[in-house]
Amino acid sequence: MPHSASGYGEIRIGRFYVVEMEKATETTDGKMSVTGQESSPPTTPAALVSFLHGQVVGMKEGQLVPVQFRDKSERNGYYAVTTASSDLTNYQDEVVVSDWQIDLDRHGSSSEVDIQSRLTGAIRQNDFALTGSRWHAPAIGHYGYHTGSTVPSGTVTRDSEDGDILVYTGVPADIHPRWGCDVDDFYGGRVRITDTLEVSAENEVEGINRQISASGWRISNGLVNVTPTATGGVITIEYWTGSAWATQNWLVQRNFTNVTAWASATIIRNDFEQCVLRLVSPESTGGRTVVDLSLRRGSRFVEGFMQNSTSTSLRVSPANTTPSSSGTGYQIATSGTHRMACGSARTFIVNNTDGGIYRASTTVFDFWIGPVINAASPATGDAVTALRDQYIATMPEITYIVRR
């Protein structure tokens, strides 16, 4: 339940709720200005008001947002952000007030428009002569998925914490899929970043111009969660098994030594279809290791890209010893109902005893890590070779609105 569920109307805009005034100004060309105020008291904790101030001013110009009005539901729809501003007043933390304004351009209601996913770029260059499998996952609850006269070659339904998400595989090249979606359903299966720097609840972060902590962040798509741990060089990867989260810690190493605890975390991308975090770990003798972690809507795996200041061995491996076997472009645990796997687009060295993979004498290392659910008989599209192929042919995605 949002903090603003009260006698006043609240708006759900993008990733957060705010309380609106009674009036929303709209012109004939679809431009709308909404204003409101957040204050403590009554909102608690006071830090939430400051956090919501950051949510508003963190929005970017031109950003596509679903908007829902509790008291003006006929205006629900898809909008683009024109400008957003907020005046924050803090009286020694006893009274905190944010007077905000968001100016929007209306694209239309869910019955008037399609979402278009522009899938561009080439498959990942790889050392295995793999062509990969182009795939795409719209929001949960979408309908009318359209790729022209050529339809995707297959689908796989993945049970997530948010509900079943339908993933299309073998999406035809040079096609930008269109699909319909009710505004309320557009949130289902989204990728999100939460952080405990300012507040511990209602802390899904909006925008990229936001400070987050190095140790309190979490990135999730309902299928996979990734969090840091207090131990240097360790990230925790959780995966949804259909009824609960299972956990495995992974080591990130340079020269076979854990990188030190993350010194910073930076948001590089923060959209419903993809979020990217950049982690930095300094070396005591100078230099640093940078790891970009990327998660996409509908993906079983987290994508990583590691860079080091100097040439050395760069490695990822399970924190606990995990007997594994290797195949072309991947490494997978040899036992368990659900088995963690990893891989890279480039030739790597394996350790079948502990499950790790690494590249020697390099400054860069790309990798992916994710679970094979029901590994003895995985669903089509969820086998380890299918995940590998999806990683190779993952397409960059940008979401637009088009009139029907």
C-alpha positions in Angstrom: 0.0 0.0 0.0 1.5 3.4 -1.0 2.2 5.9 1.8 -0.3 8.2 0.2 -3.3 5.9 0.4 -5.5 8.3 2.3 -8.4 10.6 1.9 -6.5 12.5 -0.8 -6.1 11.3 -4.4 -2.8 9.7 -5.2 -1.1 9.3 -8.6 1.0 6.4 -9.5 3.5 7.8 -12.0 6.4 5.6 -13.2 7.9 3.9 -10.2 6.3 5.9 -7.4 3.2 7.4 -5.8 2.6 11.0 -4.9 -0.4 12.9 -3.5 -2.0 15.3 -6.0 -4.0 18.4 -5.6 -7.6 18.4 -6.7 -6.8 20.1 -10.0 -4.9 18.8 -13.0 -4.5 21.3 -15.9 -4.8 19.9 -19.4 -4.8 21.6 -22.8 -6.2 20.6 -26.2 -2.8 19.3 -27.5 -2.6 16.7 -24.7 -0.3 18.6 -22.4 -1.1 18.1 -18.7 0.4 19.7 -15.6 -0.1 18.0 -12.3 0.9 19.4 -8.9 0.9 18.3 -5.4 2.5 18.3 -2.0 4.2 15.8 0.2 4.9 16.7 3.8 5.9 15.2 7.1 3.9 15.2 9.3 1.6 13.3 8.3 3.9 11.2 6.1 6.4 9.1 8.0 9.3 8.8 8.1 10.3 12.3 7.2 13.0 10.9 5.0 10.4 9.6 2.7 9.4 13.2 1.7 13.0 13.9 0.7 13.2 10.6 -1.2 10.0 11.5 -3.1 11.5 14.9 -3.9 14.4 13.0 -5.5 12.0 10.7 -7.4 10.3 13.7 -9.0 13.5 15.6 -10.0 15.2 12.3 -11.0 12.7 11.9 -13.9 14.3 12.6 -17.3 12.9 14.7 -20.1 11.0 12.6 -22.7 10.7 9.6 -20.4 7.8 7.3 -21.1 5.7 6.8 -18.0 2.4 5.0 -17.2 0.2 7.2 -15.1 -2.7 6.2 -13.0 -5.0 8.7 -11.1 -7.1 7.4 -8.2 -9.7 10.2 -8.6 -9.3 10.8 -12.3 -9.1 7.3 -13.7 -10.4 8.5 -17.1 -7.1 10.2 -17.6 -5.1 7.1 -17.0 -2.7 6.4 -19.9 0.8 6.6 -21.2 2.6 10.0 -21.0 6.0 11.5 -21.8 7.7 13.7 -19.1 8.2 17.3 -20.3 9.6 18.8 -17.1 9.6 17.9 -13.4 10.4 20.1 -10.5 10.1 20.1 -6.7 10.7 22.6 -3.9 12.0 20.9 -0.8 11.8 22.7 2.6 13.2 21.1 5.7 12.7 22.6 9.1 15.4 20.7 11.1 13.7 17.4 10.2 10.7 18.4 12.3 8.6 19.5 9.3 9.6 18.5 5.8 7.6 19.7 2.7 8.0 19.0 -1.0 5.9 21.0 -3.4 6.2 19.3 -6.7 5.0 19.8 -10.3 5.2 17.4 -13.3 4.4 18.4 -16.8 3.4 15.6 -19.1 2.6 15.0 -22.8 -0.3 12.6 -23.2 0.3 9.8 -25.8 -3.0 8.1 -25.2 -4.9 5.5 -23.2 -4.1 1.8 -23.4 -7.0 1.4 -25.9 -5.5 4.0 -28.3 -1.8 3.1 -28.4 0.6 0.3 -28.8 4.0 -0.1 -27.1 6.8 -0.5 -29.6 10.0 -2.3 -28.5 12.8 -1.2 -30.8 15.3 -4.0 -30.9 18.5 -2.8 -32.6 22.1 -3.8 -32.9 24.0 -6.9 -33.7 24.5 -10.2 -31.9 27.4 -10.3 -29.5 30.7 -11.0 -31.1 31.8 -14.4 -29.8 34.5 -17.0 -30.2 32.2 -19.9 -30.7 30.6 -19.2 -34.1 27.2 -19.0 -32.4 24.4 -17.1 -34.0 22.3 -17.0 -30.8 18.6 -16.7 -30.4 16.8 -13.3 -30.5 14.3 -13.1 -27.7 12.0 -10.5 -26.2 9.8 -10.2 -23.1 7.0 -7.6 -23.0 5.3 -6.8 -19.7 3.1 -9.3 -18.0 -0.5 -9.0 -19.2 0.4 -7.7 -22.6 -1.7 -8.7 -25.6 -1.6 -8.6 -29.4 2.1 -9.2 -29.8 2.8 -8.3 -33.4 6.0 -8.8 -35.5 4.5 -8.5 -38.9 4.0 -11.5 -41.3 6.8 -13.5 -39.6 6.0 -14.6 -36.0 8.5 -15.7 -33.4 9.6 -19.3 -33.6 8.7 -20.1 -30.0 7.7 -19.0 -26.6 8.5 -19.9 -23.0 6.5 -19.1 -19.9 8.6 -18.2 -16.9 7.0 -18.2 -13.4 8.2 -15.1 -11.6 7.4 -13.5 -8.3 5.2 -11.0 -10.3 3.3 -13.8 -12.1 3.8 -15.7 -15.4 5.9 -13.8 -17.9 5.8 -14.8 -21.6 9.1 -14.7 -23.4 9.2 -14.8 -27.2 12.2 -16.7 -28.7 13.4 -16.6 -32.3 12.1 -13.1 -32.8 12.6 -12.2 -36.5 15.5 -9.9 -37.3 14.9 -6.2 -38.3 11.5 -6.2 -36.7 10.4 -3.9 -33.9 7.5 -5.7 -32.1 4.4 -3.9 -31.1 2.1 -5.0 -28.3 -0.9 -3.7 -26.3 -0.9 -3.4 -22.6 -3.3 -2.0 -20.0 -1.6 0.7 -17.9 -2.0 -1.3 -14.7 -0.4 -4.3 -16.3 2.6 -2.4 -17.7 4.4 -2.7 -14.3 4.3 -6.5 -14.3 7.7 -8.1 -14.7 9.5 -4.8 -14.8 13.2 -4.5 -13.8 13.7 -2.4 -10.7 16.4 -1.0 -8.5 15.7 -0.6 -4.8 18.1 1.0 -2.3 18.2 1.6 1.5 20.3 4.8 1.5 17.3 7.1 2.3 14.4 4.8 3.2 13.9 1.1 3.8 10.4 0.8 2.3 8.8 2.2 -0.8 12.3 2.5 -2.0 12.2 1.6 -5.7 14.4 4.2 -7.3 13.3 6.4 -10.2 15.7 7.9 -12.7 19.5 7.7 -13.1 20.5 11.0 -11.5 20.2 9.4 -8.0 22.7 8.6 -5.3 22.5 5.0 -4.1 24.5 3.2 -1.5 27.3 0.8 -2.3 25.9 -1.9 0.0 22.1 -1.4 0.2 21.0 -1.8 -3.5 19.0 -4.6 -5.1 18.2 -5.2 -8.7 15.4 -7.5 -9.6 13.0 -8.6 -12.4 10.9 -11.0 -10.5 13.0 -14.0 -11.8 16.4 -13.0 -10.6 17.6 -10.8 -7.7 21.1 -9.5 -7.4 22.4 -7.8 -4.2 25.9 -7.1 -2.7 27.1 -8.7 0.5 29.3 -7.3 3.3 32.2 -9.5 2.1 34.5 -8.0 -0.5 34.1 -9.5 -4.0 30.8 -11.2 -3.4 27.4 -10.7 -5.0 24.3 -12.7 -4.0 22.1 -14.1 -6.8 18.7 -15.3 -5.9 16.3 -17.0 -8.4 12.6 -17.7 -8.2 11.9 -21.4 -8.1 8.1 -21.1 -8.5 7.2 -20.6 -4.8 10.3 -19.2 -3.1 13.7 -17.6 -3.7 16.9 -19.8 -3.8 20.2 -18.2 -3.1 23.8 -18.6 -4.3 26.7 -16.3 -3.6 29.3 -15.6 -6.4 32.8 -14.4 -6.1 34.2 -11.7 -8.4 38.0 -11.9 -8.5 41.1 -10.3 -10.1 44.3 -12.3 -10.1 42.3 -15.0 -8.1 41.7 -12.7 -5.2 38.3 -11.3 -4.3 37.9 -7.7 -5.3 37.5 -5.5 -2.2 34.1 -4.4 -1.0 32.3 -2.1 -3.6 33.3 1.5 -3.0 30.4 2.9 -5.1 27.3 2.0 -7.1 26.1 4.1 -10.0 22.8 3.8 -12.0 23.6 3.7 -15.7 20.2 2.7 -17.0 16.8 2.6 -15.1 14.0 1.6 -17.4 11.2 -1.0 -17.0 12.8 -3.2 -19.7 16.4 -3.0 -18.5 18.4 -1.7 -15.5 22.2 -1.4 -15.4 24.4 -0.8 -12.3 28.1 0.1 -12.3 30.1 -1.1 -9.3 33.6 0.1 -8.5 36.2 -1.6 -6.4 39.6 0.1 -5.8 43.0 -1.6 -5.7 45.2 -0.8 -2.7 48.2 -0.4 -5.0 46.3 1.9 -7.4 43.9 1.2 -10.2 40.4 -0.3 -9.9 38.0 -2.9 -11.1 34.7 -1.9 -12.6 31.7 -4.3 -13.0 28.6 -3.4 -14.9 25.6 -5.6 -14.0 22.6 -5.6 -16.3 19.2 -7.2 -15.9 16.4 -7.3 -18.5 12.7 -8.0 -18.2 12.0 -11.7 -18.6 15.7 -12.7 -18.4 16.8 -15.8 -16.4 20.4 -14.4 -16.1 22.2 -11.3 -15.0 24.8 -10.0 -17.5 28.1 -8.7 -16.4 31.0 -6.8 -17.9 34.2 -6.6 -15.8 37.1 -4.1 -16.6 40.4 -3.9 -14.8 43.0 -1.1 -14.9 45.8 -3.6 -15.7 46.0 -6.9 -17.5 45.4 -9.8 -15.1 43.1 -12.9 -14.6 39.5 -11.9 -14.2 37.2 -14.5 -12.7 33.7 -15.3 -11.5 32.8 -18.4 -9.5 30.3 -19.8 -7.0 31.4 -18.9 -3.4 30.8 -22.5 -2.4 32.5 -25.4 -4.2 30.1 -26.4 -7.0 31.2 -29.4 -9.1 30.4 -28.5 -12.7 30.7 -29.5 -16.3 31.4 -27.3 -19.3 30.1 -27.0 -22.8 30.5 -24.5 -25.7 30.3 -21.1 -24.1 28.9 -22.2 -20.7 29.6 -23.9 -17.4 26.8 -25.6 -15.3 26.5 -27.4 -12.0 26.3 -31.2 -12.3 23.7 -31.8 -9.6 20.6 -30.2 -8.0 17.0 -29.7 -9.1 17.9 -26.2 -10.2 21.5 -25.6 -11.3 23.4 -22.4 -11.6 25.2 -21.8 -14.9 27.5 -19.2 -16.2 29.3 -18.4 -19.4 30.9 -15.8 -21.7 30.9 -14.8 -25.3 34.7 -15.1 -25.3 36.9 -18.1 -24.8 37.4 -18.8 -21.1 39.1 -21.2 -18.8 37.0 -23.5 -16.6 37.4 -25.0 -13.2 35.1 -28.0 -13.1 35.8 -28.5 -9.4 34.5 -25.2 -8.1 32.4 -24.1 -11.0 34.3 -20.9 -11.9 35.3 -19.4 -15.2 38.0 -16.9 -16.0 40.1 -15.2 -18.7 43.8 -14.8 -18.2 45.9 -11.8 -19.1 43.1 -9.5 -20.0 41.6 -6.2 -19.0 38.0 -7.1 -19.9 35.7 -10.0 -19.2 32.1 -10.4 -20.2 29.9 -13.0 -18.4 26.4 -14.2 -17.6 25.1 -16.0 -14.5 21.7 -17.6 -14.1 19.7 -20.7 -13.1 18.6 -23.6 -15.2 15.2 -24.3 -13.6 14.2 -28.0 -13.4 17.6 -28.9 -15.0 16.8 -32.5 -15.6 14.0 -31.6 -18.0 14.0 -27.8 -18.5 11.3 -26.1 -20.5 12.1 -25.3 -24.1 13.9 -22.0 -24.0 15.2 -22.6 -20.4 17.9 -25.2 -21.1 21.5 -24.0 -20.5 22.2 -23.9 -24.2 19.1 -21.8 -24.7 20.2 -19.3 -22.1 23.6 -19.2 -23.7 22.1 -18.5 -27.1 19.8 -15.8 -25.6 22.8 -14.1 -24.1 24.6 -14.1 -27.4 21.7 -12.6 -29.3 20.3 -10.3 -26.6 19.1 -7.1 -28.4 19.3 -3.6 -26.9 15.7 -2.4 -26.4 14.1 1.1 -26.3 10.4 1.5 -25.7 8.2 3.9 -27.6 4.5 4.6 -27.9 2.8 4.5 -31.3 -0.8 5.3 -32.2 -2.9 2.4 -33.5 
